[in-house]
Amino acid sequence: MDLTAATRPLSSAVSAAARLLTARSGLLLRAGKEGLTVGGNDSERAVRLTGEAMVHTDGEVLVPAGPLAETLRMLEDDLVRLVVEGSRLAVRVEGGRYALPLLSRELHPGLPEMPPKVSEVDGAALATALRTVAGTAAKDDALPMFTGVRVQSFSRELRLTASDRYRMAVATLPLLSEGEPIDALVPAGLLAETAKQARGTVGLHGDRTRFGLSWAGVAVTTAVLDAGFLSEKLVESSTVDTTVEVSADALAAAVRRVGVYADDRRVLTLEVGDAHLRLASAKQNTGEAEETLKAEVSGGRTSPSFQARYLLDALQGFAGERVRLDIQPGMRACVIRAVEPGDVALTYYVMPMLPR
Amino acid sequence: MDLTAATRPLSSAVSAAARLLTARSGLLLRAGKEGLTVGGNDSERAVRLTGEAMVHTDGEVLVPAGPLAETLRMLEDDLVRLVVEGSRLAVRVEGGRYALPLLSRELHPGLPEMPPKVSEVDGAALATALRTVAGTAAKDDALPMFTGVRVQSFSRELRLTASDRYRMAVATLPLLSEGEPIDALVPAGLLAETAKQARGTVGLHGDRTRFGLSWAGVAVTTAVLDAGFLSEKLVESSTVDTTVEVSADALAAAVRRVGVYADDRRVLTLEVGDAHLRLASAKQNTGEAEETLKAEVSGGRTSPSFQARYLLDALQGFAGERVRLDIQPGMRACVIRAVEPGDVALTYYVMPMLPR
């Protein structure tokens, strides 16, 4: 293999691949008539990126991802040459030579093929939706259902659902093209991380066992989790008796301040008044706090208690918006929605806590 | 105690005190005719800040530092009232009350007095000098000499010296006023952290057992370490036979790139040529690298090896400058100085490593 490439785009592609794969992976570089393809696999996912290069000699090598990414990132020259020299891949610039060992390709499965593309979404909308939804899945749970995001496509809409048993987030966003329906449970952390890198229009890919995202020369595939039946139908929401409209940011700021004084469980009570919400933290050795906030209240005066952290996680998805809290009596979820939802429509269910 | 104060400056003072003290400390607040004084002690240091307040009732209370700082930082109101209500200090704003428990003052030594001021330096110059010098001290060493910064004042100059046995940094900066001489060994981490907060002209305070810095209403005191004899005289520098002048930034960038390919000890060799430096990393399974850099060379061709990390630490103190490396044969220190030193004059000694 022997090629010359522009340093910045090559560095971006290799860095993206190294970031998307786990640190110790090898990176497969293939130079051919279609330019340079960079890719790899780890236990969770497969990544494939294509980029431009002036290829002098075709070839395919496997090298350690980390040192290659690090070297390219630190180079100050505009052009860089990658050339196989004996048992090394040499990265060459004027005045410098950095030589990486070639790894054995015997056990490497090769560059992954992508499952078929079934539809497209806007990358920024997907990243926004996943910031809240993927954050709602459990980091660690015996049931895969609570560590994944259920990705469902309907004719014109993509629906993302996640829950950790104590809260559930559901986001819908428009599909940019119609295609085969998808219904897959995708590892939440991996999905959020991938969406964060995505730019522009993002392709959704899927078959029975794999799910993938693609954009501008980048393709990431993952195995899907054993499907559960994660759905809004699991949450009771027919007994709403109290509705409160309030600014999400003002409520979040108050929760943050009053939360400093909450007990070990960090539980706050939202006392619903005639035209206000009164937040109060449970008394304890650490002091107590209360704060009153203007709100539009209709219906009853059901006053639930919540974990401060869960309320903050929920409200973060509605930054800058006015939200409606649909409150149910007893140990039933509070439903949070934007009063005027945008393209990405988020519904957040938070389970209340027993007050002290 | 009952007072009203502007929220921002009060928040800054309380945050500074909380940051300068360890997290779990109590904060002593004293309201009197001189306004509000905030202070405290932890095992390492004493802190005292003064600020303006409209005092309605004099008084002195001890409260937990963390929650008070956190609450003030998050308040959006311009004015805040601090008032003792029973066993609480209430922080009050329109629509909100945050009440902290009063801590027992029985065992608290009270607000610290400062040792006498002996001279003054520019705060920015002190922070710049300490960034390099304090970073050179060991984080953990059985001998206090290697965990402290020796602070010495002469008639017109402050000298700061630190070493971790493998390298030594010495910085000198001008004193803004003449006074009693100081010679104290001060804990390096604490000193650097304090200097980072300092603004404007900084007072140097000291007596036989304590050292202190003061600026704009803030005073920080610490006990001094048992003095050692940390001095440049400990480092041999009379056998320099090779001198190299080079850009500090270009050398640091090359060390960073070639360092990726260094062995486990991260050792690099600086091969001195006629008008260049050639950096080479020791060969190993992880590959190898070399880079050539223009340099002005005089004297011999002594080519030492160094830990990449130590070279980078050293060069960081000379960012944007051209440096002179005075190289000695054998296992003697390389001396690094700016070719054209500014107000803060830094001398850095790095011990070489055995090449592989």
Chai-1 contact restraints between the chains, C-beta under 6 A:
chainA,res_idxA,chainB,res_idxB,connection_type,confidence,min_distance_angstrom,max_distance_angstrom,comment,restraint_id
A,P67,B,V260,contact,1.0,0.0,6.0,A-B,restraint_1
A,E70,B,V260,contact,1.0,0.0,6.0,A-B,restraint_2
A,T71,B,V260,contact,1.0,0.0,6.0,A-B,restraint_3
A,M74,B,R256,contact,1.0,0.0,6.0,A-B,restraint_4
A,M74,B,R257,contact,1.0,0.0,6.0,A-B,restraint_5
A,G95,B,T292,contact,1.0,0.0,6.0,A-B,restraint_6
A,G96,B,E291,contact,1.0,0.0,6.0,A-B,restraint_7
A,R97,B,E290,contact,1.0,0.0,6.0,A-B,restraint_8
A,Y98,B,A289,contact,1.0,0.0,6.0,A-B,restraint_9
A,A99,B,G287,contact,1.0,0.0,6.0,A-B,restraint_10
A,A99,B,E288,contact,1.0,0.0,6.0,A-B,restraint_11
A,L100,B,G287,contact,1.0,0.0,6.0,A-B,restraint_12
A,P101,B,G287,contact,1.0,0.0,6.0,A-B,restraint_13
A,R256,B,M74,contact,1.0,0.0,6.0,A-B,restraint_14
A,R257,B,M74,contact,1.0,0.0,6.0,A-B,restraint_15
A,V260,B,P67,contact,1.0,0.0,6.0,A-B,restraint_16
A,V260,B,E70,contact,1.0,0.0,6.0,A-B,restraint_17
A,V260,B,T71,contact,1.0,0.0,6.0,A-B,restraint_18
A,G287,B,A99,contact,1.0,0.0,6.0,A-B,restraint_19
A,G287,B,L100,contact,1.0,0.0,6.0,A-B,restraint_20
A,G287,B,P101,contact,1.0,0.0,6.0,A-B,restraint_21
A,E288,B,A99,contact,1.0,0.0,6.0,A-B,restraint_22
A,A289,B,Y98,contact,1.0,0.0,6.0,A-B,restraint_23
A,E290,B,R97,contact,1.0,0.0,6.0,A-B,restraint_24
A,E291,B,G96,contact,1.0,0.0,6.0,A-B,restraint_25
A,T292,B,G95,contact,1.0,0.0,6.0,A-B,restraint_26
